[in-house]
């Protein structure tokens, strides 16, 4: 499709990191789909990657120069059923795309690898049966790890130390009701998942590996459901090894943050971020820890879910700085993860996408604070950012890619 459109946003003067213009490109659809909770697009160095599923195909967009220069779409098709749940990872010159494919009862997990910044892709590999629940992928160095719910309903991890050429035996982490997440660094691999989602004692299972994913130590870190925990999200500070985790609780509905400073062996006491809130995400990639979420307000006796950003500058001990980024959104009901706000940060820089009733928005900032007005990207949902790029799904399944700048070439 590849129809470029540059949209200029005239904003008040802000810090140099704030976006003021975005070049938009429709890269797929109608009838295409992306998955929730980020991981698409991803960046590695000066390269950006985005992907989507459509019918029996998976298509990948590669862009150099931080997302400014787009290569032709690369499409993988193997004719083995409908594709879904496309996820991405990248490290160095390697890029990875994983997806699920098949009918209602025979979903398999697939992986394709590029060793040259996405310019060429190897033949897709069938990694075996999997539940239709959303899988996760993470890459660092030559290591690539996948976490998913196996066909028998168990959280499962697959690990490779040679850029996805070979994988060791699958690690069975125990029974799961979904919502699996993962992250890694060097030989440390971390996986969290929901246990007993519809039971009286829902909780969070957690597994850590210190041998590159060969073996895992597993525990219920929500104290056997006593905290009524759901929807875990992980973020690993690659510099100091701090592992951040956030989950949602009900009765009351609130988000709590906790962290591990000893590679997942022990955890801090959970800290409540906010009440009457859902759809939490966390980013711990620098000196500042960011938590984004939706908070319920009442406008004319009708719920209105608004985008919030909580910030900790004391290593996660407290989160005293909260910005209401969106104001009224017109979103009165949460549908799946379609409106989940997704952050990306590094060294104090922060970019965040959120969704209102009229479509997707992006915010940006530096030094631990959003410094721009919200920038309207276009109609749609499932928005996610990394670096200077973002992706979202417009109505009728049109997938749109954005490359954003501050509008001053001298500062890029």
Buried (B, 14 or more C-beta within 10 A) or exposed (E): BEEEEEBEBEBEEBBEBBBBBBBBBBBBBEEBBBBBBBBBBBBBEBBBBBBBBBEBBBBBBBBBEBBBEBBEBBEBEBEBBBBBBBBBBBBBBBBBBBBBBBEEEEBBBBBBBBBEBBBEBEEBBEBBBBBBBBBBBBBBEBBBBBBBBBBEBBBBBBBBBEBBEEBBEBBBBBBBBBBBBBBBBEBBBBBBBBBBEEEEBBBBBBBBBBEBBBEBEBBBBBEEBEBBBBBBBBBBBBEEBBBBBBBBBEEEBBBBBBBBBEBBEEBBEBBEBBEBBBBBBBBBBBBBBBBBBBBBBEEEEEEBBBBBBBBBBEBBEEBEBBBEBBEEBEBEEBEEBBBBBBBBBBEBBBBBBBBBBEBBBBBBBBBBBBBBBBBBBBBBBBBBBBBBBBBBBBEEBBBBBBBBBBBEEEEE
